[in-house]
Amino acid sequence: MALSPLIVFLMLYLLLSIVADDFYAVPITVAFLAACLYSLLIVRGQTIGERFGHLSEGAASPSVMQMLWIFILAGAFASTAKQMGAIDATIRLALTAVPPDFLLSSLFVAACFISLSTGTSVGTIAALVPIADRMAEQTETSTAMMVAIVVGGAYFGDNLSFISDTTIVATQTQGCRMKDKFRANISIALPAALICLALYACLTPVSVEPDQMGPVSYPAIIPYIYIIVAALCGMNVMLVLASATLLAGTIGLCSGTLTPFGWLRAMNDGIMGMSELIIVTLMAAGLMQVIRLAGGIDWLMQVFSRRIKGRRSAELSMATLVVLTDFCTANNTIAILSVGPLARRIAGQYGIAPRRAASILDTFSCTAQGIIPYGAQMLIASGLAATNPLDIIPYLYYPYILGAVAIVYIILPQPHQKREVNHEARLNEVF
């Protein structure tokens, strides 16, 4: 009964979406609201005000509020960078920096670089799929394969970027720093990307004369480079995002691509663009608090404890939970947000470092999101290229390779695991 609100959410969202034949016909905020209201019924012996108090307690926890501030700052930065031309400049640089004969590899590298810089798989797909479609026509190459290359590369950055919502949620739910999660994650994502590049190099080469896209505005790329360097140096993520927004706006004003009031509107648009994610985060956190108070998390821990024999099975359980949740919700951020609290409990019980748990959640959620035909990314890609999502799936080499490498990552022994857990526990106490 304690878990029934989560089941109500999944069934309401999944069944109605199937009936409507559209996984975006049911607003996810409404599904979460219904689950939150239902959760009040499982709390016995309290007034309505006290029951709503439990929802508010979960939503207003310090970790959730910190996550919301990161969302707000990330939205302000992303929109500012877009308006001052950073995305266009990054695309031009990525497509002109490699020889045109290596079309498949260069397209994949471009998608990886852009998604890592911008932190959005959807934005990367929206920017590059039209280009990939034109390239497929010019070279008489399979459109589905060219689109799949872009989709795969988009998940490389979605999994690693410091401003990706999946990275933010994974690190916040597991209580680790972004640079620590990045270091753990790069050992999975980079080998997968290199294997994928080698695979593309073995395919029949195609070439195309690149379109005249104009000169690259190198100053516009500086904010993205600054974010990556500053985050890796250990600067607080909120300070990184705030200073990067100031840097992007200043460059835009100096170059004439932004006006003072245009900059303010851009920041407002970015913040408002995060509104749905902020609302869902608040409701999901409140819902998980009610489930925890009703004993649902403890019951799940008991169930998994019977099947978990050690670190490997614990990590495989985390991976399975986030994959199944993503299949149901078609949203990898929501999947991590839903599974995160339970995964943190499992990680703590079985001595799994927080950065490792965050990496596993993020990687497997991106793997699942990358191969489902009804995810937002796949629907946008297929719509822009006028092709069937099912035709794209066989060519999604990177998500398949990423999942395989992640499983190997779990299976391999971790001799320094205990030292890492103790070190990160001390860091969490300090920060």
N, C-alpha and C positions, 0 to 999 in steps of 0.2 A: 504493500500500500504506500509506503514511503517513496518508492520510485515511480509510482503511477503518474505523477505530474509530468515527468520526463517522457513517459510512454504516451501520455495524452498529446504532448507537443509533437513527438515524432509521428504518431499515427495521424493526427490532424493535418500536419503539414504534408506528409507523404501521401495519404489516401486522397485528400482533396486535390492534390497536384496530379495524381494519376487519373482521377475522374475528369479533371479539366484538360488533361493531356498537355499540361504546361506547368513545369516546376517553378514558374515565377508568377503563376496566377494567384497563389496564396501569399499575401505579405507575411514575411517571417515575424514581423513585430506583432501582428495580430495572433499568430499561432503561439508566440511566447506569452502574450497577454492572457489568452485563454488558459494556458497551462498554469500561469501564476494565480489566476482567480480560482482555478480548480484546486491548487495546492492548499488554499485556505481551508478546504473541507477536511483535509487529513490531519489538521492540528486540532486536538480535542481539549475541552475544558478551558478554553480561553475566549475572550471577547473578540469581536471583529477587529477592533482597534489594536489589540495585542497581536493578532495574527498578521495584520498589515505591518506591524512593528518589526516582525521577523523578516519580512521581505525587505523593508527599508534598512534593517541592520546589515543584511548581506550586500545590498546595493551600495551602501555608504561606507563599506570597509576601506581602510587606507589604501590597500593594494589596488582595489577597483578604481578609486578616485585618481590614483597616480596613473593608471592605465588610460583613463579618460583624458587627462592632461596631455599625455603623449599623443593620443589620437587627435586632439585639437591642434597641437603644434605641428604634427605631421601633415594635417590637412592644410594648414596655413602655408607651410613650406612648399608642399607639392603644387598647390595652385599658383603660388608666386613664381616658382621655377618654370611652370608651364607658360604663364603669361609673359615672362621675360625672354622666352625663346629657348630655354635650356633643353627641352625635349627635342625640338627640331634640330638643334645643334648637335645633340648626342646622336640622333639618327644619322645625320649627314656624316659625322665623323666615323661612325661604325661601318657605314656602307662604302665609304671612300678609302678607308685605311687598309683594306685588304685587296689583293689582286682579284680582278673579276673572274679569272678562270676557276677559282675555288668558290663557286657560287654557293653550293650547299653548306660548306663549312663556314663561309663568311656570313651567310644569313643566320646560321645558328649562333655564331659568336656575337653578331649584332644584337640578336634577341636577348642573349645572356647579359651583355653589357648594359643594354637599355633597361632591362628589368631590374638588374642589380642597382643601377643608378637611381631609377625612379621608384622602385619598390612596389610596382603594380603590374601584375600579369595582364590584367584587362587592358590597361593603357598601352602596354607593349604590343599586345595582339591588335588592338585597334589601329595603332600606328603602322605596324609592319605588314599585316596581312594584305592590305591593298597593294603594297609593293611586291610582296611574294606572289600575288595573283598575276600581276603584270609580268613578272619574271617568268612565271610558268607558261604564259601565253607566248612570250618571245622565244623561249627555248623549247617549246612543245614538250614540257615536262609535266608530270602529274600534278595537278593543282592541289589535290589532297595531300600529297607528300610535302609540297612546299609549305602549305599551311601548317602541317604537323611539325615541321622544323621550327617554325615561329612559336607555336604553342609550347613545344618542349623547352626551347630557350627561355620563354617567358617564366616558366616554373623554376628555372635555375635562380633567377633573381628574387622571385617571390619567396623562395625558401631561405635566401641568404641576406637579403637587403635589410639594412638597419631601420628603414622606414616602412617596411612591409607590415601590414596589420597582423599577419600570421606570426611574424617574428616578435612583434610587440606583445601579442597575447600569450605566446608560448613562454617567453621569458618572464612575463609578469605572473603567470599562473604557477610557474615552477620556482620563482624566487631566485633568478640568476641574472647576471649582467649580460648585455647584448654581445659584448666582445667575447665573452666566454662561450656563449652559445654559438657565435660565428666560428670560433676555432674548432669547436666540436663538430659543427655542421659542415665545414669546408672539407673535412676528411671523408665525408660521404658524397657531397655534391661535386667536388672537383674531379675525383676519379670517374664518377658517372659521366661528367661532361667530356672528359678526355676520351673515354671509351666511345662515347657517341660521336665525337669528332673523328676518331679513327675509322668508325663505321662509315661515316659520310665520305671520308677520303677514299674508301675502298669502292664506293659506288661509281657508276659511270659518270665521268666529269661532264659538266655542262657549263656553258659560259654565256654571258650576256653583257652587252655594253651598258654600263650604268647610265641612268637618266641624268641630265644636267640639273643637279639639285641645288646649285649655288655654292658659294664658299661657306666654310665652317666658321661659325662665330665661337672661337675658343674661349673668350671670357665667360660666355654663357654656360660653359661646362664646369667652371670653377666651383659652384656651390655643391655639385654632386661629388666632386673629388674631395672637397672639404669635409663633407659628411662622413665619407668612408674613412678618411685619415683621422679625423677627430674622434670618431667612435672607437677606432682601433687603438687609439692612444689612451683610451680610458676616460674620456670626458663624459660627464653625466649626460644621458640621452636627451633630457629636456633642454639642457643648455646647448647641446649640439643643434637641436632642431630650431631653437629660438635664434641662435646666432647665425645659422644657415639661412633662415628666413630673412634676417637683416642683411646678410651678405648678398643674397639673390636680389632683394629689392634695391639695394644700393647700386649693384651692377646694372640692373634694369633701368634705373633712373639716369645713371651716367651714360648708358648707351642709347637712351631715348626709346627703348622698347616698353617702358612703363612710365606712367605719370603718377604723381603722388596719390591722387584719388583712385586711379586704376589699380594701384598697389593695394589700397585699402579694400577695394571691391574684390580683388583676387583673393586676399586672405579671408574675407567673409565667405566667398564662394567655397573655398577649401574647407573652412570650419563647418559650414552647413552641409557640405557633402559628406561629412562624417556623422551626421545626426542619426541616421538609421543605425549605424554600428554602435554609437554611444547608447542609444535607447535599448538596443538588444543586449548590450553588455550589462546595463543596469538590471534589466529584467532577468537575465540568465543568472547573474550573481545572487539576486534575491531568491530566485527559484532554488538554486543550489543550497542556499542557507536553510530554507524550509526543509528540503530533502535531508540535509545533514541533521537538523534538529529532530526530525522524525525517525532517524535511525537508518536512512537509506544508504548512506555512505558506509556505515559500519557493516551493514548487511552485505553490501557488495564486496567489502574487504574480506569478510568471512568466506564468501563464495569463491573469490579468486584465490584466497589463501589455500583452499583445498587443492587447487590445480597448480598453483605456483610452487615450484620446487627450488627456485634460486633466481639469480639475476637474469639469466637468459629468458626463462619463462615469464618473469615479471615484465621485462621489456617487450616481449612478444605480445603479452596481454595488453599493454599500453597501445602498441601498434594496431592490434586487432580492434580495440575499442574505438580508436580515432578513425580508422578506415570505415568501419560499419556506420558510425555516426555521420561521416561525410557522405556515404552512399545515401543515407536517409535525408540529409539536409541539403545536399548539393552545395555546401558552403564550407570551405576548409577552416575559415576563421571561427565560425560557429561551432564546428566540430571540436577544435582545440579548446574553445571556451567551455564547452559542455563537459569534455573529458578531463580537462586540466586539473580540477581539484582532486578527483579520484586518482589520477596519475601521480600527483604529488604525494598523496598518502602512500601509494604503492612504492614510489621511489624512496621515500623516507624509511619504510619498513624493510626494504631489501638492499639498502645501501647504494642506491643509484645516484650519481652526482646530478644536481639540478640541471646543469648545462647539458648533460647527456639526455636526461628526460625531455627537456625542451627540444633538443635536436630531433629526437625520435618522433615526438608529436608533430613537429613541423614537417619533417621529411615525409612521413607516411600520409599525412593529410594532403600534402601537395601531390604525392603519388596517386592517391585515390581521386582527388579533384581533377588530375590531369587525364584520367582515362574514362571518366564517366561522360556519356554523350549528352547529358542534360545539364551540365554545369554552365555557369554564365560564360566562362572563357570559351568553351567549345561552341556554344550557341552563337556568340559574337563572331568567332572565327568562321564558322560555317556560313553565317549570314552575309558577312562581308565578301566571302569568296564564292557565294552561291553554290555551295556543295553540301552534301549530306554529312552530318557529324559521324555517322557510322563508317563512311568512307575514309575519314581522317584517322580513326582509332588504330588501324593496323600499322600506320606509319609513326606512331607516337613512341619512338625509340627511347627518348630520354626518360620519360616517366617510368617505363618498364625497367630500364637499366638502373635508375635511381632506387626503385624499390628493391631490386636484386642486391645492389651494393649495400643498402641499408640493412637487409637481412644478414648479409655477411658481417657487417659491422656489429650486429648484435651477437652473432654466433662466436666471433673471435674472442679469445680471452682478453681480459682487461686487468693486467697485473697491478696497475697503480690506482685501481678504482677506489679503494678505501682511503688512500691519501688524498685523492681528488675530493671525495665527499667531505672529509674533515676540513680541507682547505677552503672549500666553498661555504661550509657552514660558518667558518670564522669570518669570511668576507661578508656574508649576509648579516651577521651580527654587527659588523662595522658600518655597513651601508644601509 
